[in-house]
Each structure stands twice: as C-alpha cells, then as structure tokens.
Amino acid sequence: MSLFSLRNVSFRYPSQTKDALHEVTCDIEEGEFVALLGADGSGKTTFAKLLNGIIPHV
C-alpha cells in the first residue's frame, strides 16, 4: 500500500496561465527515499507543498 499516491494531479496558481503541475502521477511507498530534481520553475516546491498539505488536495 502506498504511503502517498497521486493520480493525474494538475495545479495552477491563480495568477498564472501555465500549470505548475500537469497530470502528475506518483506513488511513494513507506520507507522509500524520494528526490525531486528539476530546473527552476519546474514545480518542485509546488509538489512538496502538495505533499505537506500546504496546498489542499481538491
């Protein structure tokens, strides 16, 4: 069973015209180590905020 699971999640900040996250699918299992790598503005912080509940799951 996944500790955290996302299926086709997209998120766009209200003032933007482009999605910060677009159709993200991810499973994180208990005990796994996960690294987020990407260029500036690629959605790493948005993804982390989603995991931490700072951005509500809708």
C-alpha positions in Angstrom: 0.0 0.0 0.0 1.3 3.5 -0.9 2.1 6.0 1.8 1.2 8.7 -0.7 -0.4 8.4 -4.1 -1.3 11.0 -6.8 -3.2 10.3 -10.0 -3.3 12.8 -12.8 -2.9 15.8 -10.5 -2.7 19.3 -12.1 -2.3 22.6 -10.2 -2.2 26.1 -11.5 -1.6 29.2 -9.3 -4.5 31.7 -9.8 -2.3 34.4 -11.3 -0.6 32.1 -13.9 -1.5 30.9 -17.3 0.6 27.7 -17.2 0.2 24.7 -14.8 2.8 24.4 -12.1 2.0 20.7 -12.1 0.4 18.9 -15.1 -1.1 15.4 -14.8 1.4 14.2 -12.2 1.1 10.5 -11.2 3.2 9.3 -8.3 3.3 6.5 -5.7 5.6 6.8 -2.6 5.9 3.7 -0.6 6.7 3.6 3.1 10.5 3.5 3.7 11.3 4.9 0.2 13.6 7.9 -0.2 12.5 10.4 -2.9 14.5 13.2 -4.5 12.9 16.0 -6.6 15.1 17.2 -9.3 14.4 19.8 -12.0 15.1 23.3 -13.3 13.9 26.5 -11.6 10.2 26.9 -12.0 9.5 23.2 -12.8 7.1 22.6 -9.9 9.4 21.0 -7.2 8.3 23.4 -4.4 4.6 23.1 -5.5 4.9 19.3 -5.4 6.4 19.5 -1.9 3.7 21.8 -0.7 1.1 19.4 -2.1 2.7 16.5 -0.1 2.8 18.6 3.1 -0.8 19.7 2.8 0.1 23.4 2.4 -1.8 23.2 -0.9 -5.1 21.5 -0.1 -6.0 18.3 -2.0 -9.0 19.0 -4.1 
